[in-house]
Amino acid sequence: MKKVFLSFLLIAGAASFSHAQGVKLGLRAGANLSNYAGKGKENLENALDVELKQLVGPHGGITLNAPLSSDGFFSLQPELLYSQKGFRIEEDGAKQTVRNHYIDLPILARINADGLIFEAGPQLGYLVAAKSKYEGGGRTEEDSSLDGYNRFDIGYVAGVGYQFASGPSLTIRYNGGISSVGEDDDDDTKARNAVFQLSLGYVFGSN
């Protein structure tokens, strides 16, 4: 996790040095709608005869926007976000919930066309905690072990939104994983994070 924070600080420092007069700090928070995707998810559902359902969770953190054009049309936006991902299963009165807690570092190329936002770029995530909870048959079982998990999550982000000149913004994004959630997954067991995000943001110092 220290490497993730260090990477963000280096990026922020470079952006501030290159665009000292234009870099703007912001905040972002909202809701995740997450699940697993890939062949591993399909094989697990078939083997257990269950459906992995989407899980609602939060995300939030800070953003930096560094303009790369004088009119603000094109910019670079690194972010540092907490993001909760996972899935849930409900079957025959039993319920299992898997909540994985990540620190995400997306680095986005951003186009602002008179307030209409288009953004895309790579994302590096680091798994800081994981919790699985089973409820059924009159008993509750919990597991918070990180054994078997891939601590680093490599993926991508694409989204659209609207940035108001006064500072607030509304964004819809998709976060797709490239690396596997599991540490030693092969092609048949590989499952990836798949997350839709709805975010409210605010940029300080907007005009």
mmCIF file of the C-alpha atoms, coordinates in Angstrom:
data_MODEL
# 
_entry.id   MODEL 
# 
loop_
_atom_site.group_PDB 
_atom_site.id 
_atom_site.type_symbol 
_atom_site.label_atom_id 
_atom_site.label_alt_id 
_atom_site.label_comp_id 
_atom_site.label_asym_id 
_atom_site.label_entity_id 
_atom_site.label_seq_id 
_atom_site.pdbx_PDB_ins_code 
_atom_site.Cartn_x 
_atom_site.Cartn_y 
_atom_site.Cartn_z 
_atom_site.occupancy 
_atom_site.B_iso_or_equiv 
_atom_site.pdbx_formal_charge 
_atom_site.auth_seq_id 
_atom_site.auth_comp_id 
_atom_site.auth_asym_id 
_atom_site.auth_atom_id 
_atom_site.pdbx_PDB_model_num 
ATOM 1   C CA . MET A 1 1   ? 0.000   0.000   0.000   1.00 0.00 ? 1   MET A CA 1 
ATOM 2   C CA . LYS A 1 2   ? 2.942   2.327   0.656   1.00 0.00 ? 2   LYS A CA 1 
ATOM 3   C CA . LYS A 1 3   ? 3.941   1.940   -2.988  1.00 0.00 ? 3   LYS A CA 1 
ATOM 4   C CA . VAL A 1 4   ? 0.489   3.071   -4.106  1.00 0.00 ? 4   VAL A CA 1 
ATOM 5   C CA . PHE A 1 5   ? 0.613   6.189   -1.936  1.00 0.00 ? 5   PHE A CA 1 
ATOM 6   C CA . LEU A 1 6   ? 4.173   6.914   -3.080  1.00 0.00 ? 6   LEU A CA 1 
ATOM 7   C CA . SER A 1 7   ? 3.124   6.611   -6.714  1.00 0.00 ? 7   SER A CA 1 
ATOM 8   C CA . PHE A 1 8   ? 0.291   9.062   -6.182  1.00 0.00 ? 8   PHE A CA 1 
ATOM 9   C CA . LEU A 1 9   ? 2.563   11.558  -4.449  1.00 0.00 ? 9   LEU A CA 1 
ATOM 10  C CA . LEU A 1 10  ? 5.094   11.351  -7.269  1.00 0.00 ? 10  LEU A CA 1 
ATOM 11  C CA . ILE A 1 11  ? 2.384   11.916  -9.876  1.00 0.00 ? 11  ILE A CA 1 
ATOM 12  C CA . ALA A 1 12  ? 0.895   14.777  -7.906  1.00 0.00 ? 12  ALA A CA 1 
ATOM 13  C CA . GLY A 1 13  ? 4.312   16.364  -7.502  1.00 0.00 ? 13  GLY A CA 1 
ATOM 14  C CA . ALA A 1 14  ? 5.084   16.089  -11.187 1.00 0.00 ? 14  ALA A CA 1 
ATOM 15  C CA . ALA A 1 15  ? 1.710   17.556  -12.135 1.00 0.00 ? 15  ALA A CA 1 
ATOM 16  C CA . SER A 1 16  ? 2.170   20.436  -9.694  1.00 0.00 ? 16  SER A CA 1 
ATOM 17  C CA . PHE A 1 17  ? 5.649   21.180  -11.001 1.00 0.00 ? 17  PHE A CA 1 
ATOM 18  C CA . SER A 1 18  ? 4.557   21.185  -14.647 1.00 0.00 ? 18  SER A CA 1 
ATOM 19  C CA . HIS A 1 19  ? 1.256   23.011  -14.185 1.00 0.00 ? 19  HIS A CA 1 
ATOM 20  C CA . ALA A 1 20  ? 1.706   24.984  -10.992 1.00 0.00 ? 20  ALA A CA 1 
ATOM 21  C CA . GLN A 1 21  ? -0.859  27.586  -12.011 1.00 0.00 ? 21  GLN A CA 1 
ATOM 22  C CA . GLY A 1 22  ? -3.527  25.181  -13.221 1.00 0.00 ? 22  GLY A CA 1 
ATOM 23  C CA . VAL A 1 23  ? -3.616  22.018  -11.073 1.00 0.00 ? 23  VAL A CA 1 
ATOM 24  C CA . LYS A 1 24  ? -6.870  21.716  -9.134  1.00 0.00 ? 24  LYS A CA 1 
ATOM 25  C CA . LEU A 1 25  ? -7.633  19.565  -6.118  1.00 0.00 ? 25  LEU A CA 1 
ATOM 26  C CA . GLY A 1 26  ? -10.965 17.781  -5.882  1.00 0.00 ? 26  GLY A CA 1 
ATOM 27  C CA . LEU A 1 27  ? -13.032 15.272  -3.932  1.00 0.00 ? 27  LEU A CA 1 
ATOM 28  C CA . ARG A 1 28  ? -15.033 12.340  -5.266  1.00 0.00 ? 28  ARG A CA 1 
ATOM 29  C CA . ALA A 1 29  ? -17.468 9.947   -3.562  1.00 0.00 ? 29  ALA A CA 1 
ATOM 30  C CA . GLY A 1 30  ? -20.288 7.658   -4.580  1.00 0.00 ? 30  GLY A CA 1 
ATOM 31  C CA . ALA A 1 31  ? -21.592 4.126   -4.936  1.00 0.00 ? 31  ALA A CA 1 
ATOM 32  C CA . ASN A 1 32  ? -20.148 0.961   -6.498  1.00 0.00 ? 32  ASN A CA 1 
ATOM 33  C CA . LEU A 1 33  ? -22.158 -1.801  -8.133  1.00 0.00 ? 33  LEU A CA 1 
ATOM 34  C CA . SER A 1 34  ? -19.647 -4.646  -8.278  1.00 0.00 ? 34  SER A CA 1 
ATOM 35  C CA . ASN A 1 35  ? -19.354 -8.292  -9.233  1.00 0.00 ? 35  ASN A CA 1 
ATOM 36  C CA . TYR A 1 36  ? -16.823 -10.734 -10.617 1.00 0.00 ? 36  TYR A CA 1 
ATOM 37  C CA . ALA A 1 37  ? -16.455 -11.357 -14.350 1.00 0.00 ? 37  ALA A CA 1 
ATOM 38  C CA . GLY A 1 38  ? -14.654 -13.917 -16.483 1.00 0.00 ? 38  GLY A CA 1 
ATOM 39  C CA . LYS A 1 39  ? -14.518 -17.660 -16.959 1.00 0.00 ? 39  LYS A CA 1 
ATOM 40  C CA . GLY A 1 40  ? -13.763 -18.299 -13.302 1.00 0.00 ? 40  GLY A CA 1 
ATOM 41  C CA . LYS A 1 41  ? -17.054 -16.667 -12.286 1.00 0.00 ? 41  LYS A CA 1 
ATOM 42  C CA . GLU A 1 42  ? -19.007 -18.730 -14.814 1.00 0.00 ? 42  GLU A CA 1 
ATOM 43  C CA . ASN A 1 43  ? -17.375 -21.991 -13.737 1.00 0.00 ? 43  ASN A CA 1 
ATOM 44  C CA . LEU A 1 44  ? -18.022 -21.240 -10.054 1.00 0.00 ? 44  LEU A CA 1 
ATOM 45  C CA . GLU A 1 45  ? -21.691 -20.525 -10.736 1.00 0.00 ? 45  GLU A CA 1 
ATOM 46  C CA . ASN A 1 46  ? -22.042 -23.740 -12.739 1.00 0.00 ? 46  ASN A CA 1 
ATOM 47  C CA . ALA A 1 47  ? -20.228 -25.858 -10.155 1.00 0.00 ? 47  ALA A CA 1 
ATOM 48  C CA . LEU A 1 48  ? -22.257 -24.578 -7.197  1.00 0.00 ? 48  LEU A CA 1 
ATOM 49  C CA . ASP A 1 49  ? -25.492 -23.975 -9.134  1.00 0.00 ? 49  ASP A CA 1 
ATOM 50  C CA . VAL A 1 50  ? -25.710 -20.423 -7.793  1.00 0.00 ? 50  VAL A CA 1 
ATOM 51  C CA . GLU A 1 51  ? -25.662 -16.920 -9.233  1.00 0.00 ? 51  GLU A CA 1 
ATOM 52  C CA . LEU A 1 52  ? -23.100 -14.352 -8.153  1.00 0.00 ? 52  LEU A CA 1 
ATOM 53  C CA . LYS A 1 53  ? -25.081 -11.149 -7.697  1.00 0.00 ? 53  LYS A CA 1 
ATOM 54  C CA . GLN A 1 54  ? -23.969 -7.548  -7.704  1.00 0.00 ? 54  GLN A CA 1 
ATOM 55  C CA . LEU A 1 55  ? -22.882 -5.929  -4.461  1.00 0.00 ? 55  LEU A CA 1 
ATOM 56  C CA . VAL A 1 56  ? -23.487 -2.294  -3.511  1.00 0.00 ? 56  VAL A CA 1 
ATOM 57  C CA . GLY A 1 57  ? -20.606 -0.536  -1.759  1.00 0.00 ? 57  GLY A CA 1 
ATOM 58  C CA . PRO A 1 58  ? -18.981 2.890   -1.371  1.00 0.00 ? 58  PRO A CA 1 
ATOM 59  C CA . HIS A 1 59  ? -16.006 4.618   -2.942  1.00 0.00 ? 59  HIS A CA 1 
ATOM 60  C CA . GLY A 1 60  ? -14.380 7.963   -2.296  1.00 0.00 ? 60  GLY A CA 1 
ATOM 61  C CA . GLY A 1 61  ? -11.152 9.914   -2.236  1.00 0.00 ? 61  GLY A CA 1 
ATOM 62  C CA . ILE A 1 62  ? -9.200  12.800  -3.707  1.00 0.00 ? 62  ILE A CA 1 
ATOM 63  C CA . THR A 1 63  ? -8.462  13.911  -7.265  1.00 0.00 ? 63  THR A CA 1 
ATOM 64  C CA . LEU A 1 64  ? -5.972  16.162  -9.027  1.00 0.00 ? 64  LEU A CA 1 
ATOM 65  C CA . ASN A 1 65  ? -6.666  17.710  -12.418 1.00 0.00 ? 65  ASN A CA 1 
ATOM 66  C CA . ALA A 1 66  ? -3.726  19.038  -14.429 1.00 0.00 ? 66  ALA A CA 1 
ATOM 67  C CA . PRO A 1 67  ? -4.655  20.797  -17.701 1.00 0.00 ? 67  PRO A CA 1 
ATOM 68  C CA . LEU A 1 68  ? -2.628  19.815  -20.754 1.00 0.00 ? 68  LEU A CA 1 
ATOM 69  C CA . SER A 1 69  ? -4.182  22.466  -22.988 1.00 0.00 ? 69  SER A CA 1 
ATOM 70  C CA . SER A 1 70  ? -4.633  26.173  -22.347 1.00 0.00 ? 70  SER A CA 1 
ATOM 71  C CA . ASP A 1 71  ? -8.428  26.015  -22.726 1.00 0.00 ? 71  ASP A CA 1 
ATOM 72  C CA . GLY A 1 72  ? -8.850  23.063  -20.337 1.00 0.00 ? 72  GLY A CA 1 
ATOM 73  C CA . PHE A 1 73  ? -10.187 20.819  -23.092 1.00 0.00 ? 73  PHE A CA 1 
ATOM 74  C CA . PHE A 1 74  ? -7.628  18.089  -22.390 1.00 0.00 ? 74  PHE A CA 1 
ATOM 75  C CA . SER A 1 75  ? -6.230  17.223  -18.957 1.00 0.00 ? 75  SER A CA 1 
ATOM 76  C CA . LEU A 1 76  ? -4.612  14.498  -16.888 1.00 0.00 ? 76  LEU A CA 1 
ATOM 77  C CA . GLN A 1 77  ? -6.415  13.403  -13.726 1.00 0.00 ? 77  GLN A CA 1 
ATOM 78  C CA . PRO A 1 78  ? -4.774  11.054  -11.188 1.00 0.00 ? 78  PRO A CA 1 
ATOM 79  C CA . GLU A 1 79  ? -6.942  10.001  -8.259  1.00 0.00 ? 79  GLU A CA 1 
ATOM 80  C CA . LEU A 1 80  ? -6.505  8.143   -4.979  1.00 0.00 ? 80  LEU A CA 1 
ATOM 81  C CA . LEU A 1 81  ? -9.683  6.311   -3.987  1.00 0.00 ? 81  LEU A CA 1 
ATOM 82  C CA . TYR A 1 82  ? -10.962 3.813   -1.470  1.00 0.00 ? 82  TYR A CA 1 
ATOM 83  C CA . SER A 1 83  ? -13.232 1.349   -3.294  1.00 0.00 ? 83  SER A CA 1 
ATOM 84  C CA . GLN A 1 84  ? -15.259 -1.571  -1.961  1.00 0.00 ? 84  GLN A CA 1 
ATOM 85  C CA . LYS A 1 85  ? -15.743 -4.465  -4.406  1.00 0.00 ? 85  LYS A CA 1 
ATOM 86  C CA . GLY A 1 86  ? -17.062 -8.013  -4.295  1.00 0.00 ? 86  GLY A CA 1 
ATOM 87  C CA . PHE A 1 87  ? -20.278 -9.976  -4.790  1.00 0.00 ? 87  PHE A CA 1 
ATOM 88  C CA . ARG A 1 88  ? -23.126 -11.665 -2.935  1.00 0.00 ? 88  ARG A CA 1 
ATOM 89  C CA . ILE A 1 89  ? -24.939 -14.997 -3.119  1.00 0.00 ? 89  ILE A CA 1 
ATOM 90  C CA . GLU A 1 90  ? -28.488 -15.639 -1.926  1.00 0.00 ? 90  GLU A CA 1 
ATOM 91  C CA . GLU A 1 91  ? -29.696 -19.229 -2.160  1.00 0.00 ? 91  GLU A CA 1 
ATOM 92  C CA . ASP A 1 92  ? -32.340 -21.223 -0.236  1.00 0.00 ? 92  ASP A CA 1 
ATOM 93  C CA . GLY A 1 93  ? -32.536 -18.706 2.601   1.00 0.00 ? 93  GLY A CA 1 
ATOM 94  C CA . ALA A 1 94  ? -28.744 -18.528 3.012   1.00 0.00 ? 94  ALA A CA 1 
ATOM 95  C CA . LYS A 1 95  ? -26.667 -15.477 2.209   1.00 0.00 ? 95  LYS A CA 1 
ATOM 96  C CA . GLN A 1 96  ? -22.972 -15.015 1.572   1.00 0.00 ? 96  GLN A CA 1 
ATOM 97  C CA . THR A 1 97  ? -21.318 -11.641 1.045   1.00 0.00 ? 97  THR A CA 1 
ATOM 98  C CA . VAL A 1 98  ? -17.740 -11.028 -0.082  1.00 0.00 ? 98  VAL A CA 1 
ATOM 99  C CA . ARG A 1 99  ? -16.460 -7.485  0.452   1.00 0.00 ? 99  ARG A CA 1 
ATOM 100 C CA . ASN A 1 100 ? -12.943 -6.646  -0.751  1.00 0.00 ? 100 ASN A CA 1 
ATOM 101 C CA . HIS A 1 101 ? -11.449 -3.292  0.216   1.00 0.00 ? 101 HIS A CA 1 
ATOM 102 C CA . TYR A 1 102 ? -9.098  -1.665  -2.301  1.00 0.00 ? 102 TYR A CA 1 
ATOM 103 C CA . ILE A 1 103 ? -7.022  1.488   -2.571  1.00 0.00 ? 103 ILE A CA 1 
ATOM 104 C CA . ASP A 1 104 ? -7.234  2.434   -6.268  1.00 0.00 ? 104 ASP A CA 1 
ATOM 105 C CA . LEU A 1 105 ? -4.977  4.721   -8.280  1.00 0.00 ? 105 LEU A CA 1 
ATOM 106 C CA . PRO A 1 106 ? -6.553  5.577   -11.651 1.00 0.00 ? 106 PRO A CA 1 
ATOM 107 C CA . ILE A 1 107 ? -4.647  7.874   -14.015 1.00 0.00 ? 107 ILE A CA 1 
ATOM 108 C CA . LEU A 1 108 ? -7.138  9.276   -16.495 1.00 0.00 ? 108 LEU A CA 1 
ATOM 109 C CA . ALA A 1 109 ? -6.912  11.213  -19.719 1.00 0.00 ? 109 ALA A CA 1 
ATOM 110 C CA . ARG A 1 110 ? -9.845  13.615  -19.579 1.00 0.00 ? 110 ARG A CA 1 
ATOM 111 C CA . ILE A 1 111 ? -11.695 15.627  -22.231 1.00 0.00 ? 111 ILE A CA 1 
ATOM 112 C CA . ASN A 1 112 ? -13.939 18.503  -21.148 1.00 0.00 ? 112 ASN A CA 1 
ATOM 113 C CA . ALA A 1 113 ? -16.197 19.559  -24.027 1.00 0.00 ? 113 ALA A CA 1 
ATOM 114 C CA . ASP A 1 114 ? -18.069 22.531  -22.547 1.00 0.00 ? 114 ASP A CA 1 
ATOM 115 C CA . GLY A 1 115 ? -18.824 20.604  -19.379 1.00 0.00 ? 115 GLY A CA 1 
ATOM 116 C CA . LEU A 1 116 ? -19.396 17.189  -20.958 1.00 0.00 ? 116 LEU A CA 1 
ATOM 117 C CA . ILE A 1 117 ? -16.654 14.873  -19.662 1.00 0.00 ? 117 ILE A CA 1 
ATOM 118 C CA . PHE A 1 118 ? -15.075 11.849  -21.352 1.00 0.00 ? 118 PHE A CA 1 
ATOM 119 C CA . GLU A 1 119 ? -12.342 10.014  -19.436 1.00 0.00 ? 119 GLU A CA 1 
ATOM 120 C CA . ALA A 1 120 ? -10.326 6.810   -19.706 1.00 0.00 ? 120 ALA A CA 1 
ATOM 121 C CA . GLY A 1 121 ? -7.076  5.348   -18.468 1.00 0.00 ? 121 GLY A CA 1 
ATOM 122 C CA . PRO A 1 122 ? -5.289  2.603   -16.515 1.00 0.00 ? 122 PRO A CA 1 
ATOM 123 C CA . GLN A 1 123 ? -5.831  1.804   -12.855 1.00 0.00 ? 123 GLN A CA 1 
ATOM 124 C CA . LEU A 1 124 ? -3.696  0.117   -10.218 1.00 0.00 ? 124 LEU A CA 1 
ATOM 125 C CA . GLY A 1 125 ? -5.417  -1.220  -7.117  1.00 0.00 ? 125 GLY A CA 1 
ATOM 126 C CA . TYR A 1 126 ? -4.095  -2.648  -3.857  1.00 0.00 ? 126 TYR A CA 1 
ATOM 127 C CA . LEU A 1 127 ? -6.174  -4.990  -1.694  1.00 0.00 ? 127 LEU A CA 1 
ATOM 128 C CA . VAL A 1 128 ? -5.950  -3.847  1.935   1.00 0.00 ? 128 VAL A CA 1 
ATOM 129 C CA . ALA A 1 129 ? -8.660  -6.055  3.481   1.00 0.00 ? 129 ALA A CA 1 
ATOM 130 C CA . ALA A 1 130 ? -11.150 -8.774  2.591   1.00 0.00 ? 130 ALA A CA 1 
ATOM 131 C CA . LYS A 1 131 ? -14.159 -10.071 4.470   1.00 0.00 ? 131 LYS A CA 1 
ATOM 132 C CA . SER A 1 132 ? -16.477 -12.967 3.666   1.00 0.00 ? 132 SER A CA 1 
ATOM 133 C CA . LYS A 1 133 ? -19.657 -13.431 5.697   1.00 0.00 ? 133 LYS A CA 1 
ATOM 134 C CA . TYR A 1 134 ? -22.025 -16.427 5.524   1.00 0.00 ? 134 TYR A CA 1 
ATOM 135 C CA . GLU A 1 135 ? -25.455 -16.408 7.155   1.00 0.00 ? 135 GLU A CA 1 
ATOM 136 C CA . GLY A 1 136 ? -27.707 -19.443 7.009   1.00 0.00 ? 136 GLY A CA 1 
ATOM 137 C CA . GLY A 1 137 ? -28.966 -22.466 8.883   1.00 0.00 ? 137 GLY A CA 1 
ATOM 138 C CA . GLY A 1 138 ? -29.046 -20.537 12.131  1.00 0.00 ? 138 GLY A CA 1 
ATOM 139 C CA . ARG A 1 139 ? -25.334 -19.793 12.074  1.00 0.00 ? 139 ARG A CA 1 
ATOM 140 C CA . THR A 1 140 ? -23.008 -16.994 10.983  1.00 0.00 ? 140 THR A CA 1 
ATOM 141 C CA . GLU A 1 141 ? -19.453 -17.514 9.767   1.00 0.00 ? 141 GLU A CA 1 
ATOM 142 C CA . GLU A 1 142 ? -16.903 -14.803 8.929   1.00 0.00 ? 142 GLU A CA 1 
ATOM 143 C CA . ASP A 1 143 ? -13.470 -14.929 7.324   1.00 0.00 ? 143 ASP A CA 1 
ATOM 144 C CA . SER A 1 144 ? -11.072 -12.009 6.943   1.00 0.00 ? 144 SER A CA 1 
ATOM 145 C CA . SER A 1 145 ? -8.007  -13.853 5.656   1.00 0.00 ? 145 SER A CA 1 
ATOM 146 C CA . LEU A 1 146 ? -6.148  -12.501 2.623   1.00 0.00 ? 146 LEU A CA 1 
ATOM 147 C CA . ASP A 1 147 ? -4.724  -15.932 1.772   1.00 0.00 ? 147 ASP A CA 1 
ATOM 148 C CA . GLY A 1 148 ? -5.284  -16.812 -1.870  1.00 0.00 ? 148 GLY A CA 1 
ATOM 149 C CA . TYR A 1 149 ? -5.943  -13.236 -2.976  1.00 0.00 ? 149 TYR A CA 1 
ATOM 150 C CA . ASN A 1 150 ? -3.893  -11.285 -5.492  1.00 0.00 ? 150 ASN A CA 1 
ATOM 151 C CA . ARG A 1 151 ? -3.014  -8.143  -3.561  1.00 0.00 ? 151 ARG A CA 1 
ATOM 152 C CA . PHE A 1 152 ? -2.496  -6.044  -6.718  1.00 0.00 ? 152 PHE A CA 1 
ATOM 153 C CA . ASP A 1 153 ? -5.341  -5.407  -9.149  1.00 0.00 ? 153 ASP A CA 1 
ATOM 154 C CA . ILE A 1 154 ? -4.488  -4.087  -12.627 1.00 0.00 ? 154 ILE A CA 1 
ATOM 155 C CA . GLY A 1 155 ? -7.362  -2.705  -14.682 1.00 0.00 ? 155 GLY A CA 1 
ATOM 156 C CA . TYR A 1 156 ? -8.797  0.170   -16.650 1.00 0.00 ? 156 TYR A CA 1 
ATOM 157 C CA . VAL A 1 157 ? -11.409 2.910   -16.250 1.00 0.00 ? 157 VAL A CA 1 
ATOM 158 C CA . ALA A 1 158 ? -13.762 4.521   -18.767 1.00 0.00 ? 158 ALA A CA 1 
ATOM 159 C CA . GLY A 1 159 ? -16.502 7.016   -18.020 1.00 0.00 ? 159 GLY A CA 1 
ATOM 160 C CA . VAL A 1 160 ? -18.669 9.952   -18.970 1.00 0.00 ? 160 VAL A CA 1 
ATOM 161 C CA . GLY A 1 161 ? -20.052 12.794  -16.913 1.00 0.00 ? 161 GLY A CA 1 
ATOM 162 C CA . TYR A 1 162 ? -20.708 16.473  -16.549 1.00 0.00 ? 162 TYR A CA 1 
ATOM 163 C CA . GLN A 1 163 ? -18.500 19.074  -14.877 1.00 0.00 ? 163 GLN A CA 1 
ATOM 164 C CA . PHE A 1 164 ? -20.204 22.268  -13.772 1.00 0.00 ? 164 PHE A CA 1 
ATOM 165 C CA . ALA A 1 165 ? -18.128 25.448  -14.021 1.00 0.00 ? 165 ALA A CA 1 
ATOM 166 C CA . SER A 1 166 ? -18.831 26.188  -10.354 1.00 0.00 ? 166 SER A CA 1 
ATOM 167 C CA . GLY A 1 167 ? -17.103 22.953  -9.206  1.00 0.00 ? 167 GLY A CA 1 
ATOM 168 C CA . PRO A 1 168 ? -19.614 20.065  -8.806  1.00 0.00 ? 168 PRO A CA 1 
ATOM 169 C CA . SER A 1 169 ? -19.562 17.074  -11.152 1.00 0.00 ? 169 SER A CA 1 
ATOM 170 C CA . LEU A 1 170 ? -21.519 13.896  -11.829 1.00 0.00 ? 170 LEU A CA 1 
ATOM 171 C CA . THR A 1 171 ? -19.768 10.884  -13.386 1.00 0.00 ? 171 THR A CA 1 
ATOM 172 C CA . ILE A 1 172 ? -20.675 7.339   -14.431 1.00 0.00 ? 172 ILE A CA 1 
ATOM 173 C CA . ARG A 1 173 ? -17.741 4.944   -14.814 1.00 0.00 ? 173 ARG A CA 1 
ATOM 174 C CA . TYR A 1 174 ? -16.903 1.328   -15.527 1.00 0.00 ? 174 TYR A CA 1 
ATOM 175 C CA . ASN A 1 175 ? -13.864 -0.222  -13.825 1.00 0.00 ? 175 ASN A CA 1 
ATOM 176 C CA . GLY A 1 176 ? -12.737 -3.416  -15.520 1.00 0.00 ? 176 GLY A CA 1 
ATOM 177 C CA . GLY A 1 177 ? -10.118 -5.738  -14.082 1.00 0.00 ? 177 GLY A CA 1 
ATOM 178 C CA . ILE A 1 178 ? -7.386  -7.281  -16.210 1.00 0.00 ? 178 ILE A CA 1 
ATOM 179 C CA . SER A 1 179 ? -5.587  -9.271  -13.523 1.00 0.00 ? 179 SER A CA 1 
ATOM 180 C CA . SER A 1 180 ? -7.235  -12.064 -11.564 1.00 0.00 ? 180 SER A CA 1 
ATOM 181 C CA . VAL A 1 181 ? -8.713  -11.593 -8.098  1.00 0.00 ? 181 VAL A CA 1 
ATOM 182 C CA . GLY A 1 182 ? -7.157  -14.895 -7.039  1.00 0.00 ? 182 GLY A CA 1 
ATOM 183 C CA . GLU A 1 183 ? -3.437  -15.308 -6.541  1.00 0.00 ? 183 GLU A CA 1 
ATOM 184 C CA . ASP A 1 184 ? -2.832  -18.547 -8.462  1.00 0.00 ? 184 ASP A CA 1 
ATOM 185 C CA . ASP A 1 185 ? -5.814  -18.655 -10.808 1.00 0.00 ? 185 ASP A CA 1 
ATOM 186 C CA . ASP A 1 186 ? -5.435  -20.291 -14.211 1.00 0.00 ? 186 ASP A CA 1 
ATOM 187 C CA . ASP A 1 187 ? -7.596  -19.715 -17.303 1.00 0.00 ? 187 ASP A CA 1 
ATOM 188 C CA . ASP A 1 188 ? -10.443 -21.841 -15.875 1.00 0.00 ? 188 ASP A CA 1 
ATOM 189 C CA . THR A 1 189 ? -10.509 -20.210 -12.445 1.00 0.00 ? 189 THR A CA 1 
ATOM 190 C CA . LYS A 1 190 ? -9.594  -16.624 -13.350 1.00 0.00 ? 190 LYS A CA 1 
ATOM 191 C CA . ALA A 1 191 ? -12.155 -14.090 -12.117 1.00 0.00 ? 191 ALA A CA 1 
ATOM 192 C CA . ARG A 1 192 ? -11.796 -10.322 -12.506 1.00 0.00 ? 192 ARG A CA 1 
ATOM 193 C CA . ASN A 1 193 ? -13.346 -7.348  -10.764 1.00 0.00 ? 193 ASN A CA 1 
ATOM 194 C CA . ALA A 1 194 ? -16.135 -5.606  -12.679 1.00 0.00 ? 194 ALA A CA 1 
ATOM 195 C CA . VAL A 1 195 ? -17.465 -2.391  -11.150 1.00 0.00 ? 195 VAL A CA 1 
ATOM 196 C CA . PHE A 1 196 ? -19.925 0.293   -12.203 1.00 0.00 ? 196 PHE A CA 1 
ATOM 197 C CA . GLN A 1 197 ? -19.530 3.588   -10.324 1.00 0.00 ? 197 GLN A CA 1 
ATOM 198 C CA . LEU A 1 198 ? -21.803 6.577   -9.848  1.00 0.00 ? 198 LEU A CA 1 
ATOM 199 C CA . SER A 1 199 ? -19.841 9.506   -8.409  1.00 0.00 ? 199 SER A CA 1 
ATOM 200 C CA . LEU A 1 200 ? -20.439 13.005  -7.169  1.00 0.00 ? 200 LEU A CA 1 
ATOM 201 C CA . GLY A 1 201 ? -17.393 15.244  -7.200  1.00 0.00 ? 201 GLY A CA 1 
ATOM 202 C CA . TYR A 1 202 ? -16.230 18.734  -6.449  1.00 0.00 ? 202 TYR A CA 1 
ATOM 203 C CA . VAL A 1 203 ? -13.214 20.601  -7.855  1.00 0.00 ? 203 VAL A CA 1 
ATOM 204 C CA . PHE A 1 204 ? -11.852 23.459  -5.773  1.00 0.00 ? 204 PHE A CA 1 
ATOM 205 C CA . GLY A 1 205 ? -10.910 26.672  -7.516  1.00 0.00 ? 205 GLY A CA 1 
ATOM 206 C CA . SER A 1 206 ? -13.156 26.155  -10.536 1.00 0.00 ? 206 SER A CA 1 
ATOM 207 C CA . ASN A 1 207 ? -14.274 29.109  -12.605 1.00 0.00 ? 207 ASN A CA 1 
# 
